[in-house]
Amino acid sequence: MFSIARPHRHDVLMAAIGLFGGLVLWALGLHIQGERAFIAPWVSLVPLAVVSGLELVRRTAPQAALVIGTIALVADQFTVGNLATVLMFTDLMYAAVLYGKPSAARRIPVTTFLITVGITIGFLAWFRNPQALLIGVVTGMVSFLPAITGVSVRNHRDAAEAARLRADQTALLAEMDRTQAVTAERTRMARELHDMVANHLSAIAIHSTAALSIDDPDTSRDALGVIRENSVDGLAEMRRLIGLLRTGGADSAPAASPTLASLDALVDQARTSAASSGLTCTFEETRDERGPLAAPVELAAYRIVQESLTNALKHAAPGPVVVRLGQSGKLLTVEVSSVIGDRPGPRAPGSGAGLVGMRERVALLGGAIEAGPSSDGDGTKIWRVRAELPVEEGASRT
């Protein structure tokens, strides 16, 4: 269905002002070409009305408006003429470059320049009088100058639009980076929370189940002691994590991350929690230099040992659980082994997230990790977790 676009309010205002001004000039007898003996003065109102009407479509149909306006301007030259008609034609020329197609915006300035030069040369050759140059100047002011002005404004408008698009793209990329950073941080904190709390909750679950299933006051008392100890330690770990997440408060102090020096205490705690399940936890360290390493390396090693002990507490058969820590050159080796088999008593369920978390930690440091069943020297089936972590160049040593 055919529809006509509603003209812009500024275009309506310009058309009304142009038409009104032209009528005033005609009523006062202010013509630009004097009286024409064979053409009545009122005929100049026809081009005026046509050009003022074209102002209404200067944005929606700029090229058509320019073509019809050119015809109206030429017709106006055969009448007494009206200054308002000429001024509104210059606006149509400007609008054709500004709102027209890119090809028209490139073609119109060249065309008007050639027309200006051609008219100047033609009238100069005809009249053979230097005053004919004034006709070329007027032609350039009416056609070429508005076209060049439209090109300049259009270039600035396109540059501003390109800058706005670049700003929007930059903002979008920044938002995507922020979202990825938030997601990565949430994943890291979820892994940290799992590694910290899983050990304590597994011990609590096993010993509470044992206390409920075995009707023995001494066993219940021992289980409750282990439960209380793991609850207190788990709460301390939770407070430490919350301290890491805090961003305000003058009294908030930075919480320290676990280090290799804390492995003895971690193994002792695991030994106490696993005693009722028939597990004996031992710690062997063969490093020649026992100074501190880079914080990410020590934290990864600590969490690997912690998660491996948690898995042993959940699934290992009665027997030794051995934690070994060594260093060869620039590689820190962490190994935890436990016996594979059935065991009496309750077991805590597992989700498999611990192994995934260990692999992610090692991958972030550029190391390697192996986890799976193997055999020791006497043929006993064991579950071994072995990780090799590169020691950073800038690690501080004492």
N, C-alpha and C positions, 0 to 999 in steps of 0.2 A: 504494500500500500504506500502510495507516494505521500511524503510528509515534508514540510518545510521547516528547517531548523529555526528556532527562535533567535532573533538577533541579540547580540550582546547589548547590555544597557548603555555602555559607553559609545557603541556604534550608533544607537538610536539618538543619543545626545548630540553626537557630532553631526549627524544628518539633519537634525532639527536646527542646530545653530547655523550650519552652512546654508540651509534653505532660507532661514529667517534673515541672515546677513545678506544673502544675494538679493532677496526681495527689497530690503532696505536700500541697498546700493542702486537697484533698478528704479525704485521710486524716487530717489534723489537725483537720478539722471547721471550717476557716476559710471560711465562706460569706459572700457579700456581701448576702444577703437573708434570712437566718435560715431556720428550719425551715418547710417547707410541709406542711400536714397531709395533703393529698390526693396529693402527688407524692413519691415516694421520693427520697432524696438522691442515689442513684446515677444518676438520670436526667440530672443536670447534666454527667455525663461524656460524654454523647452530643454536645452542642454543642462541648465541649472537643475531642473527637476529630475532629469535622468541621473545626473551624477550624485545628487543628494540621495536618491533612492538606492543607488549602488553602494552607498556608505553602509547600508544595512546588511550587506552580504560581504563586506570586506574581509571577514574572517572565514566564513563558511564557503565562499566561492571566490577567492581572491583573483584567480586568473581570468575567469569569465568577467568579473567586474572590471578588470584592467582593460580587456579588449573592448567591451562596450563603452567604457569611460573614454578610451582613446578616440573612438568614433564620435562620441559626444563632444569631446574637446575640439576635434577637427571641424565639426559642424559649427561650434561656437565661434570659430574664426571667421565665418561668413555672416555673423551677426554683429551687433554693436559690442558684444562681448561682456563678460561679467567676471570680476576678479574672484568671486567666491567659487565659481566653476573651476577656475584654474587651481585654486588652493586645494579644493577637494580632490581634484585629479592627482595632485602630488601625493596626497594621503593614500589614494588607491594604488599608486605606484609603490609607495613604501610598504603597504599591506601585502601586495602581491609578492614581494621579496621575503617579507617576514613570516607570513602565514602560508605561502605557497609550497609547492613541492621543492625538494632540494635541487632538482635539475632546473627548475624555473628560477630559483634563487641564484644559480650560477649563470644562467643564460641572460636574464633581464639586464643586469649591469653592463654586460658586453654589448648587447643590442642597443641600449640607450646611448652608450658612448659612441658607437658607430653612427647612430642617427644624428647625434649632436655634431659630430665632425662633418658628416655629409651635408647637413643643412647649412652649417657655417661656410663650407667651401662653395656650396651651390649658390647661396645668396651673395657671397662675395664675388663670385664670377658673374652673377647676373647684374647686380647693381654697380660693380666695380667701384665701390666706395667703402672705406674702412669702417664706416658706421654699420655696415652689414654684420660686422662681428658681434654687435649687440644682440642680433637675432640668435646667433649661436650661443651666446651667454645665457639668454633667457631660456632657450631650449634645454640647455644643460641644467639650469636651476629647476626647471619643471620636470625633467625626466631623469637625468643621470644622477643628480645630487640626492633625490629621495631614494633611488635604488641603492646607491652606495651607503646611505644611512641605514637602510633596511638590512644590508649585508652585515654591517658592523653590529647592529643590535642582535641580529640572528646568531652571529658567531658568539657573542657574549652570552646569549641565552643558552645555546648548545653547550658552551663550556661550563656554565653554571649547572646545567642538568647532568652533564658528565661527572662533575665534582660531587653532586648530590648522590648519584648512583654509586660512585666510588665510596663515599662516606657510608651509604647504606650497606654496601658489601663489606666494608671494614667492620662496621658494627655487627653484621651478621656473623662474620668470621670470629670476631671477639666473643660473641655470645656462644658460638659453637665451642671455642676453646675453653670458655668458662664452664660450660656444661660438661665437657670432657674432663676438665680438671676436678669438678665437683664429683663426677662419677668415679674417677680414679681414687679420689680421697676417700669417698665412702667405701669403696672396695677395700682400700688399704686398712681403714679403721675397722671394717667388719672382720677382716683376716686377723688383725691385731686382737680384737675382742675375743674371737674364737680361740686363738692360741693361748690367751691369758686365762680364760675362764674354763675352757674345756677340761683342763687337768683337774682343777678343784672340783668341778661339778661331777666328773666321772668318779672321783674318789668318794664324794658324798653319796652318789647313787649306789655304788657297790656296797659301802659300809652300812647305809641305811637299810638296804635290802637284806644284808646279812643279819642286822640287828632284829629285823622283823621276822626272819625265817628261823633263827636259832633262839630257842628259849633258854638262854643262859645269861645270868646277871653279869658275869665277868666279860663275856663277849659283847654284850650290849654296852657295857660301860666303856670298853676299849673302842668300839665302833663310834660311840657318841663323842669320845675324845678326838678321834680322827676327823669326824664330821665337823666338830667345832673348830679344829685347827684349820681345816680346808676352807671353812666358811669365813674365818677371819682373814686368811691369806687372800681368798678370792675377793673379799671386800676391799682389801688394801690395793689389790691390782685394779679393781674398778675405780677406786678413788684416783689412782695414778692416771688411768685413762681419761677420766673426767678432767683432771688437771691439765692434760695435754690439749683438751678441747676448749678449755677456758680461754677467753680472749680479753677479758676485762678484770678489773679489781687490782688495787694496788698491793694487796696482800698475797696475790697469787704468785707462787714461785715456780720456776720450770721444774718439771718432774724428770727424774733421771731414767734413762732407758736401761734395761737389763744388760749386763756385760758378761764376759766369760768368767770373771771373778765370782759371779753368782751361781755358777754351775754346781759347785759343791753343795750349796744350800738347796738347790733344786733337786739334786740327786738324793740328798738326805730326806727331803720331804717326800719324794717318791718312794723311798725305801720304807718310810713309816706307813704310807698309805697302802703299799702293796704287800706288806708283811702278812696280812690275813689271807691273801690269795696265793701264798707260797712263792712269791717273787722276791729275789734278792738283787738289789740294785747296787752296782759298783761303778766307780768313776776312775778312768785311767787317762792321765795326761802325759804325753811324750814330747811336748814342745820344748825345744832348747831355750828359746827366748820367750818369756812369759809376760812381756810387757803388753800394754793395751794396743789394740788394733783400731782401725777406723770404726766409728760407731755403727754404720749400717752392717758391716761384716759381723761384729760382735752380736748385734741384735738378731741377725738372721741365724747365726749359729745357736744362740740361746733358744730361739723359738723352734728350731728344728729338733733340738734335744727335748724341749718341753713337749712338743707334739708327739714325738716318738715315745716318750715315757707314758703319755696319756694313752696312746694306742696299745702299748704293752699292758697297761693297767686294765684296759678294756678286753683285750683279746688273747694275751700271751698265756701259755701253759706254765705251770709251776716250774721254776728254774731260774737261772741267772739272767739278769738284764744288765748288759755291759754298755757303758758309755765311754767312747774313746775320742780323745781330742789330740790331734797332732798337726804338725806344720812341716812342709817340705818346700823349701825355697819360698816362692810367693803364693803357695797354695795352703790354705787352712783346711784340714780334713776333719770332718765330724762323722762319727759312726756310732750307731745304736743298734744292738742286736738283742733279740729275745727268742725264746723257744716257741716253736709252733706245735700245737696239739690241743687236746681237750683238757679242761680243768673243771674241778667241782666248784659249785657256788655260782653266784649271780654274775652276769656280765652286763656292762652298760652298752646301749646301742651306739652305733657309729654311722655317720652320714657320708664319709669319704671326703669331706671338705678339708680335713687336715693335710692329706697328701697333696691335694691341689694347692693349698696355701704354701706348703713347703716348696713345691716346684716353682711357684710364682716368685717366691723370695729369692731362690737361687738364680732363676732366669734374670731377674732384675740386676743382679750383681755380675752376670756373665759367667756363672759357674756351672757345675754339672751335678746331678743327683741321680742315684739309683735306689730303688726300693722294691724288694721282692724276696721270695724264699731262696734259701741257699743251704749249704751244709757246712758244719764245722769239721774239725779234724777227726772226731770220733763218730761221724755219720749222723749226728743229731740234726734234725731239721730246724733251722732257725729263720727268723724274719730279720733281714738286715736293711737298714737305711744308711746310705753312705753319700755324703755330700762333700764336694770340693769347692771351696770359695776362694776366689782370688783376693789377695791382700792388696789394698790400694797403695799406690806409690806414696801418697801424702800422709800415710798413717803415722801418727805420733808414737814415739817409743821412748821409754824411760829406762 
